Amino acid sequence: MARLLLRRLTTSVVVLLGLAVVTFLMTQVLPGDPARAAAGRNATAEQVAVVAARLGLDQPLWDQFLAYMGRLFQGDLGTSVFTQRPVLEDVAAMLPSSVELVLAAMVINVMVAVPLGTYAAWRNGRAADAAARLITLLGAAMPVFWLGLMLQLLFAAELRVLPLTGQLSFGRQVPSITGMTSVDALLSGDLAAFGDAVAHLVLPAITLAASFVAVVARTVRSSMLTALSSDYIALARATGASEFRVVVRHGLRNALVPASTILGMQLGWMLGSTVLVESVFGRTGIGAYAVTAVLQNDLYAVIGTVLVIGVVFVLANIAVDLV
């Protein structure tokens, strides 16, 4: 285990260094002038030159790269042009809300995809199997923003059973403890606010989970088909074990190994996918922060967001390898 962890950590360091190089190159090739953005749209050429010198943008490319890497090793992701605060502080404030959404989506993902894939494999070649595959195909095919709008139209505008946007109803507040609204409401003992926060979380979590359910369900189905045709399954049935015990205890336990790898990778993918979901549902988070950064030409905020999502993705993969 220790050797595996050391090998994964070494690989992760290389990956993160590569990510740092890529993000630095983004500063050179993406449209827009960071100095102009930092100085303001109405700044004169002289003011822009002063800002460029202060940011080190007038230095040779190699010197800029060394300075960039030096700042990264110190935990300095730069200063946001839009908020005028360190990007690391902005991301740290926004990340818990996105993590809350990702965790809720992951719960839905597992609760729907694993039983769906298991049942489809158990009923292989029958109508239930075809229906399950059709459901996963539809989930993978629907664009995230379109699904979110349709859910808003149905459940918020027409049926009025779930909130349209936001994280809490107007006028309701909870103390910020962890940055996750539902968790903060629960920790503060406000059950009404907790229910309200969960209600606001349902539609965006379903929207975020939909396309990922398809991948996990198909993976579980494929693994279950292999498991159910194995000799140990035939032996379990020959000993008189119930079908539920054969499928769940003997088949599913082995079929979940490849699915767990996919689920771990999806944590990073989901965090990146919050960009669209948070925009559609008006939630604060790292995705909404990234959208604002792009619209404001806030290059350092964009790069900081990419780096943080990359780090989360790498850490999730390490955790999956250890599991």
N, C-alpha and C positions, 0 to 999 in steps of 0.2 A: 504493500500500500504506500509506504513512504517513497519507494522508488518511482511508483506511478505518479504520485503527487509532484515529486521533483521534476519528472520529465514533462508533465503538463504545465507546471509553472514556467519552466524554461521555454517551452513552446509559446506560452501565452505572452511572455516578455517580448519575444521576437515579433509576434503578431501585433502587439501594442506599439512597438517601435515602427513597424510598417505602417500602422494606422496614423501614427504621428507624422510620418513622412508624407503620407497622402494628404492629410489635412493641411500641412504646410503648403504643399503644391496647390491646394485649393485656393489659398490666399493669393497665389500668383496668376491663376488662370480664370477664376470666376470674375464675371463682369462687375464693375463698380470699383471705386477708389476708397479704401478704408480711411485714408487721411481726409478726403473730402467729406465722407460720411461723419467722421468724428468732429470735423471743424464746423459742419453745418452747410446747408445748401446755399446760404447767402454769403459764405466766407470768401474773402478775396484770395487771389493766388498766393500772396505773401503769407496769409494766415494758414492756408493749406500746407505751404512749405514748412512753416514752423511746427505744425502738428505732425507732419511726416517725419521731421527730424526728431521730435520727441518720441515718436513711436518706433524709431529706428528704420523706417521704410525707405530712407534715402541711402541706406548702406548696401554694399554688394550682397548678392543673393546668399552666398555662403555664410556671411556674417549674420544675416537675418535668420538663417536656419539655426545657427548655433545659439543665437539669443532666444529663439523660439523654443528650442529644446531645453535650454536652461530654465526658462520660465515654467515649462511643463513639469520638470523635475521638482520645482518649488511649489507646484500646485497652483500656479498662476495661469489662468486661461484668458487673461486679458480683461478689459473693461467694456461693458456693453455700451454702445452708442445711445441706445434707446432709453435704458434705465439709469445710466451713469453709475452703475454699481459693478463690482467684480462679477464676471460671468459665473464663477464657481458659486458665489452666494446666490445668484438667481437660480441656477440649476438645482442647488441644494434645497431651495425653497419650493421649487416646482416639482421636483422628482417624486416626493411622497404621494402626491395626488395621482400621478401617472401610474405609480406602482400599485396604488389601491385599485385603479381601473384594470390594470393588467392581471392582478391576482383574482379579481372578480371574474374576468373573462376566462382565466385559466380554470377556475372552478367549474364554470359552465362548460368549458371545453372538455374537461375530464368526465363530468357527469353525463354528458350527452354522447361524446365520441366513443368512449370505451364500451358502454352497454350496446350502442348501435353497431359498432364493429363486431362485437362478440356475437350478438344475435344474428347479424348478417352471415357470419361464418357458420354458425350452428345450423342456420336454415339455408345453407349454400344451394344455389340453383333453383330456389323456390321464389314465390312472389314476394315474400318478405325481404329476401336478399336483394332482389331487383329494386324494390322500393327504397331500401336503405342506400343502395348505390346511387339512385336518382336524387335522394335528399342530399347526399354529400356532393354530388355534381352541381346541384343548384347552389349549395352554400359556397362552393369554390368559384362559381361563375359570377355571382352577384357582386358588383362593385361596392366597396364599403360605404361610400358617401350616399349611393342610391338606396342601399338597404337602410341606412340610418334615417334618411328622409321618409322612406315608406313606413318605418316603425313609428316615427313621430306623427305622421299623418293618421295612422290607424289607432295607436294606443293613446296618444296625447290629444290630437285634434278631434277625432271622431268618437272614440270610446271614453276618453277623459278618465282613464284609470291610472295613468302614469304621467309624471311631469314631462314637459317638453324639453327644457334645457336647464343648465346650471347644476349646482351641487347641493343646494339647499333652497327651500322656499323663501320667498321674499320676506324679510324681517326676522328670519330665524338665524341665529348665530351659535357657534360652539367655540370654546377656547381651543387655540392651536397647541396641541401637545405633540403629536407625531406628524402632523401635516396631512394625515388621511382623515377625511371628514367623518366617515362612519365610525372609525376607530376612536377618534377624539370624542364624538358624541357618546359612545359607549363608556369610555373611560371617565367622562365627566358625569355619568349617571343620568343623562338626558335621553330616555328611551324614545320619546316622541321625535327628537331630532335624529336619533339613530334610524328609526323607521323612515323618516323623511329622506335621509341621506342614502339609504339602501334603495328607496323608490327611485331616486334620481340616478342611481347607478345601474339599474336593470337594463334599460334600453341601450346605453352606450356599451355595456359589457356584452350584451347579446350581439350587437353590431360588430364589435371587435373580435368576438370568438367565432363568428359564423364561418369565415374562410378557413380558420385553423381546425375547426371540427372536422372538416372534410379530410384533411391530411391525416389526422390522428385516427379517424374511423377507418380509413382505407388501410392504414398501416396495421391497426389491430386486426382487421378482417384478414389481411394477408398472413399475418403471423399466426392467427388462430387456425386458419385452414391448414397450415403446416403442422401446428401442434396437434390438432384433432386427428390427423392422419398418422401420428407417431405410434410406436409400439407401446409406450407406457400408457397411452390413452386406451388402447385395446386391452391391455392388462388390467387397468382400473375398471373398465366395464366388465371384464370377465370375472372380477372378484365380487361383482354385485353392487358396486358403488352407484349411488343415485346419479342421474344425468346432470343435475345441478352441481354436484360435487365434482364430477368428471370435467365438466366444462369450466367451472369457475376455479376450483382449487388446483386441478392438475393442468388444464389447458391454459387458462388466462394468466396464471402466475408466470408461465414461461413466455407467453405471447407478449407480455408487457415490457420485456427487456428492450426490444427495438423501439417500442412506443415511448418509453421513458426518455430515450435519447432524443426523439423528435420533440417531446414536450419541453425538454430543457432548452433546445435551440429556439423553440417558439417564444420563450420568455423574451429573448432579445428582439425577435421579429415583432412581437406584439408591442414592445416599447417603442419601436420605430413606427409602427402603424398607428399609434395614438395621434399622430399629426392630423390625420383626416377626422378621426372620431371626435377628438376634443374640439375641433373646429366646428363640426356639425352640431354637437350638443352643447356648445358654449361652456366647456369645462376648462378650468385652469390646469396646467400641467406642462410637462416638458415639450409635448407635441405642439400645444398652442403657443408656447414660448418660441419654438423653432419657426412657426409660421409668421409670427410677429417679427422675428429677427430677419427673415427673408424679405418681408414686405418693406422693412425699414432699412434694408441693405446693411444690417448689423452683422458684419462678417465674423467678428470674434464670437458673437453669441451663436451663430450657426455652427462654427467649427467646434466650439465648446460642447454644444449639444451632440454633435456627431461623435466626439471623443467619449463623452459620458455613456452614450448608448453602446459604443464599441466596448468599453470596459465592462458594462453590465453583461453584454453578450459573451465576452470571454469568461467572466466569472461563472455565468450560468453553465457554460460548457464544462468548466472544471468540476463544478458540483455534480453534473450529470455523469461524468467519467468516474468520479468517486462512488456515486450511488451504484 
